[in-house]
Amino acid sequence: MHKSRSIHQTAPDNNCRSAGPADSATLTRRHLLSSAGAASLLLLLKPLTGHAQTPVANEVQALCFDVFGTVVDWRASIIREGQLLAANKQFTIDWADFADRWRAGYGPAMNRVRSGELGWTKIDDLHRMILDDLIDEFGLQSLTEAEREHLNRAWHRLMPWPDAVAGLNRLKSRYIITTLSNGNVSLLTNMARNAGLPWDAILSAELAGQYKPDLAVYRKAAELLDLDTRQVMMVAAHPSDLRAAARAGLRTAYVHRPLERGPEGRVHDISQLGEFDYLAGDFLDLAEQLGA
């Protein structure tokens, strides 16, 4: 396994310092981006591991991708959907806060299923449960049922990160590429059609009847692909997802998405993520490292 390099920034003032192992596991994006800018950060990240690990790259036959935040920019997409709605309905609310609140309800909603409070519930329906609460909190009661359903299906229309389609096409030239998301199959299928995502297959936690990070989800993906778990690599922007995949026997690739939660959100400290097989600045960088 390659060891990740420490990522250091040249600080122009005393408010910026290099990120090393002594830093906390997460840093604010403002700290990372205020002086160098997002483009400079990506230059620092690339390449994170240098040359491809040939034995790993050759053993792996399929790449399974987390979707929300890894492939698509859910936050900017939901903000845009809200702004389009507001233009027609004259709503004056903070759509960034709305998007963050909607996403924040995702984990607790899944926990209601895990605890047995709810039976198995697909993500579309969990999203709608959260949305119904937000409609009351944000004063959107004038929305018709058709408008509410259209807004809920905004998750089917999420926009990909700028590198996503080109990077996926490169990776597809060498590997089977599939989703492996908690999103339900219909959501992921519609998203792929809308965003031009070139998947070979749509795999979902729905097929295992469990949500990630339950190990059964990752093992079910390998089973459905008729591959050994070591022949499958999980690609995600979330370390917890990758750690679960590794426990299930999959290879792992971390892709850095510093703007997933907006410019004021929190970003993972790359220097703390050397446990994964690959660290990449984006999908094009990952394709380069894998020789695709």
C-alpha positions as CSV (number, residue, x, y, z in Angstrom):
1,M,0.0,0.0,0.0
2,H,1.3,3.5,-0.8
3,K,1.8,5.8,2.1
4,S,0.2,9.2,1.6
5,R,2.4,12.2,1.5
6,S,1.8,15.0,4.1
7,I,0.2,17.9,2.4
8,H,1.8,21.2,3.2
9,Q,0.8,24.8,2.3
10,T,3.1,27.7,2.1
11,A,1.4,30.2,4.5
12,P,1.5,33.8,3.6
13,D,0.5,34.9,7.1
14,N,0.3,33.6,10.6
15,N,-3.3,32.4,10.1
16,C,-2.3,29.6,7.8
17,R,-0.1,26.7,8.7
18,S,0.8,23.3,7.1
19,A,-1.5,20.4,7.8
20,G,0.3,17.5,9.4
21,P,-0.5,14.5,11.6
22,A,-0.8,16.7,14.7
23,D,-3.7,18.5,13.2
24,S,-7.3,17.4,14.0
25,A,-8.8,14.9,11.5
26,T,-10.8,17.7,9.9
27,L,-10.0,21.3,9.1
28,T,-12.3,24.1,8.0
29,R,-12.3,24.8,4.3
30,R,-11.9,28.5,5.0
31,H,-8.5,27.7,6.6
32,L,-7.4,25.6,3.6
33,L,-8.8,27.8,0.9
34,S,-8.5,31.4,2.2
35,S,-4.9,31.9,0.9
36,A,-4.2,29.3,-1.7
37,G,-7.6,29.0,-3.3
38,A,-9.4,25.8,-4.4
39,A,-7.3,25.5,-7.5
40,S,-4.0,25.7,-5.5
41,L,-5.3,23.1,-3.1
42,L,-5.9,20.7,-5.9
43,L,-2.4,21.3,-7.2
44,L,-1.1,20.3,-3.8
45,L,-3.2,17.2,-3.8
46,K,-2.1,15.9,-7.2
47,P,-0.6,13.4,-7.4
48,L,-1.2,12.2,-3.8
49,T,0.4,8.8,-4.3
50,G,2.5,9.2,-7.3
51,H,2.5,6.1,-9.6
52,A,-0.1,3.4,-9.7
53,Q,0.2,0.5,-7.4
54,T,0.4,-2.0,-10.3
55,P,-0.5,-5.2,-8.3
56,V,-3.6,-3.6,-6.8
57,A,-4.6,-1.9,-10.1
58,N,-4.3,-5.2,-11.9
59,E,-6.1,-7.2,-9.3
60,V,-9.1,-4.9,-9.2
61,Q,-11.8,-5.5,-11.8
62,A,-14.6,-3.2,-10.7
63,L,-14.9,0.2,-9.1
64,C,-18.0,0.9,-6.9
65,F,-18.7,4.5,-6.3
66,D,-20.4,6.3,-3.5
67,V,-22.6,8.9,-5.2
68,F,-23.8,11.7,-2.9
69,G,-20.9,14.1,-2.5
70,T,-18.4,11.8,-4.3
71,V,-19.9,11.8,-7.8
72,V,-22.4,14.6,-7.5
73,D,-22.5,18.0,-5.8
74,W,-25.7,17.5,-3.8
75,R,-25.5,20.8,-1.9
76,A,-25.1,23.2,-4.9
77,S,-27.8,21.2,-6.7
78,I,-30.3,21.5,-3.9
79,I,-29.6,25.2,-3.5
80,R,-30.2,25.6,-7.2
81,E,-33.5,23.7,-7.1
82,G,-34.6,25.9,-4.2
83,Q,-33.7,29.1,-6.0
84,L,-35.7,28.0,-9.1
85,L,-38.6,27.3,-6.9
86,A,-38.3,30.6,-5.1
87,A,-38.3,32.5,-8.4
88,N,-41.8,31.1,-9.1
89,K,-43.2,31.2,-5.5
90,Q,-41.5,34.4,-4.1
91,F,-40.1,32.4,-1.1
92,T,-37.3,34.2,0.7
93,I,-35.4,31.6,2.6
94,D,-31.7,30.6,3.0
95,W,-31.5,27.7,0.6
96,A,-28.0,26.8,1.7
97,D,-29.3,26.2,5.2
98,F,-32.3,24.4,3.8
99,A,-30.0,22.0,1.8
100,D,-27.8,21.4,4.8
101,R,-30.8,20.7,7.0
102,W,-32.2,18.3,4.5
103,R,-29.0,16.4,4.2
104,A,-28.5,16.5,8.0
105,G,-31.8,14.6,8.4
106,Y,-30.5,11.7,6.3
107,G,-28.5,9.9,9.0
108,P,-31.2,10.1,11.7
109,A,-33.8,8.9,9.3
110,M,-31.8,5.8,8.4
111,N,-31.3,5.2,12.1
112,R,-35.0,4.9,12.5
113,V,-35.0,2.0,10.1
114,R,-31.9,0.4,11.7
115,S,-33.5,0.6,15.1
116,G,-36.7,-1.1,13.9
117,E,-38.8,2.0,14.4
118,L,-39.5,1.9,10.7
119,G,-39.5,-1.0,8.3
120,W,-37.2,-1.0,5.3
121,T,-37.7,2.4,3.6
122,K,-36.1,3.6,0.4
123,I,-34.1,6.8,0.4
124,D,-36.8,8.6,-1.8
125,D,-39.3,8.1,1.0
126,L,-36.8,9.1,3.8
127,H,-36.1,12.3,1.8
128,R,-39.8,13.0,1.6
129,M,-40.3,12.5,5.4
130,I,-37.5,15.0,6.1
131,L,-38.8,17.4,3.5
132,D,-42.3,17.4,5.0
133,D,-40.8,18.5,8.3
134,L,-38.7,21.2,6.6
135,I,-41.7,22.5,4.7
136,D,-43.3,23.4,8.0
137,E,-40.1,24.8,9.6
138,F,-39.3,27.0,6.6
139,G,-42.9,28.2,6.0
140,L,-43.4,26.5,2.6
141,Q,-46.9,25.2,3.3
142,S,-48.2,26.9,0.1
143,L,-46.5,24.2,-2.0
144,T,-48.9,21.9,-3.8
145,E,-48.5,18.2,-3.5
146,A,-47.1,18.1,-7.1
147,E,-44.6,20.8,-6.2
148,R,-43.5,19.0,-3.1
149,E,-43.0,15.8,-5.0
150,H,-41.0,17.6,-7.7
151,L,-38.8,19.2,-5.0
152,N,-38.3,15.8,-3.4
153,R,-37.1,14.4,-6.7
154,A,-34.4,17.1,-6.9
155,W,-32.2,14.3,-5.6
156,H,-32.7,12.6,-8.9
157,R,-31.4,15.7,-10.7
158,L,-28.1,16.3,-8.8
159,M,-25.3,17.8,-10.9
160,P,-22.0,16.0,-11.2
161,W,-18.7,17.5,-10.1
162,P,-16.8,19.0,-13.1
163,D,-14.4,16.1,-13.4
164,A,-16.9,13.3,-12.8
165,V,-18.1,12.4,-16.3
166,A,-14.7,12.6,-18.0
167,G,-13.1,10.8,-15.1
168,L,-15.7,8.0,-15.1
169,N,-15.3,7.5,-18.8
170,R,-11.5,7.1,-18.4
171,L,-12.0,4.6,-15.5
172,K,-14.6,2.8,-17.5
173,S,-12.0,2.1,-20.2
174,R,-10.2,-0.3,-17.8
175,Y,-12.7,-1.3,-15.1
176,I,-16.4,-2.1,-14.6
177,I,-17.8,1.0,-12.9
178,T,-21.0,0.9,-10.8
179,T,-22.7,2.9,-8.1
180,L,-22.8,1.7,-4.6
181,S,-25.0,4.2,-2.8
182,N,-27.7,4.3,-0.2
183,G,-29.8,5.9,-2.9
184,N,-32.6,3.6,-4.3
185,V,-32.2,2.1,-7.8
186,S,-34.7,4.4,-9.4
187,L,-33.1,7.5,-8.0
188,L,-29.7,6.5,-9.1
189,T,-31.0,5.5,-12.6
190,N,-32.7,8.8,-13.1
191,M,-29.7,10.7,-11.9
192,A,-27.4,8.8,-14.3
193,R,-29.7,9.7,-17.2
194,N,-30.0,13.3,-16.2
195,A,-26.2,13.9,-15.5
196,G,-24.8,11.6,-18.2
197,L,-23.1,9.3,-15.8
198,P,-21.8,6.3,-17.8
199,W,-22.3,3.5,-15.3
200,D,-22.0,-0.2,-16.3
201,A,-24.5,-1.1,-13.6
202,I,-26.6,0.5,-10.9
203,L,-25.9,-1.1,-7.5
204,S,-27.7,0.1,-4.4
205,A,-27.9,-0.6,-0.7
206,E,-31.5,-1.3,-1.6
207,L,-30.4,-4.6,-3.1
208,A,-29.0,-5.7,0.2
209,G,-31.9,-4.5,2.3
210,Q,-29.5,-2.6,4.5
211,Y,-27.9,0.8,4.4
212,K,-24.2,1.5,4.3
213,P,-22.0,1.2,6.3
214,D,-23.4,-2.3,7.0
215,L,-20.8,-4.7,5.7
216,A,-23.5,-6.7,3.9
217,V,-23.9,-3.9,1.4
218,Y,-20.3,-4.1,0.2
219,R,-20.3,-7.9,0.1
220,K,-23.6,-7.9,-1.8
221,A,-22.0,-5.7,-4.5
222,A,-19.1,-8.1,-4.9
223,E,-21.5,-11.0,-5.0
224,L,-23.7,-9.4,-7.7
225,L,-20.6,-8.7,-9.8
226,D,-19.5,-12.3,-9.4
227,L,-16.1,-11.1,-8.0
228,D,-14.1,-11.7,-4.9
229,T,-14.2,-8.7,-2.6
230,R,-10.5,-8.0,-3.2
231,Q,-11.3,-7.5,-6.9
232,V,-13.7,-4.7,-6.0
233,M,-12.6,-1.2,-5.1
234,M,-14.8,1.3,-3.2
235,V,-14.4,4.9,-4.3
236,A,-15.7,7.5,-1.9
237,A,-15.1,11.0,-0.5
238,H,-16.1,9.8,3.0
239,P,-13.5,7.9,5.1
240,S,-16.2,6.1,7.2
241,D,-17.6,4.6,4.0
242,L,-14.2,3.4,2.9
243,R,-13.3,2.0,6.4
244,A,-16.5,-0.1,6.3
245,A,-15.7,-1.3,2.8
246,A,-12.2,-2.3,3.9
247,R,-13.6,-4.3,6.8
248,A,-15.8,-6.1,4.2
249,G,-12.7,-7.0,2.2
250,L,-12.8,-4.4,-0.6
251,R,-10.0,-2.2,-1.8
252,T,-10.4,1.5,-1.2
253,A,-9.8,4.8,-3.0
254,Y,-10.4,8.2,-1.3
255,V,-11.3,11.1,-3.6
256,H,-11.1,14.6,-2.1
257,R,-14.2,16.7,-2.4
258,P,-13.4,19.8,-0.3
259,L,-16.5,21.7,-1.3
260,E,-19.0,19.0,-0.6
261,R,-20.5,20.9,2.4
262,G,-19.8,24.4,1.0
263,P,-16.9,26.9,1.5
264,E,-17.6,27.1,5.3
265,G,-17.9,23.3,5.8
266,R,-15.3,20.9,7.1
267,V,-12.7,19.0,5.1
268,H,-10.9,15.8,5.8
269,D,-7.2,16.1,6.6
270,I,-5.4,14.2,3.9
271,S,-2.4,13.4,6.1
272,Q,-4.6,11.2,8.3
273,L,-5.9,9.0,5.4
274,G,-2.9,6.9,4.5
275,E,-4.8,3.7,5.4
276,F,-6.5,3.7,2.0
277,D,-5.1,2.1,-1.1
278,Y,-5.3,5.3,-3.1
279,L,-5.8,9.0,-2.4
280,A,-6.9,11.2,-5.3
281,G,-7.6,14.8,-5.9
282,D,-10.5,13.9,-8.3
283,F,-11.6,11.1,-10.7
284,L,-9.1,12.2,-13.4
285,D,-6.3,11.9,-10.9
286,L,-7.6,8.5,-9.8
287,A,-7.7,7.3,-13.4
288,E,-4.1,8.5,-13.9
289,Q,-3.0,6.5,-10.8
290,L,-4.8,3.4,-11.9
291,G,-3.4,3.6,-15.4
292,A,-6.8,4.2,-17.1
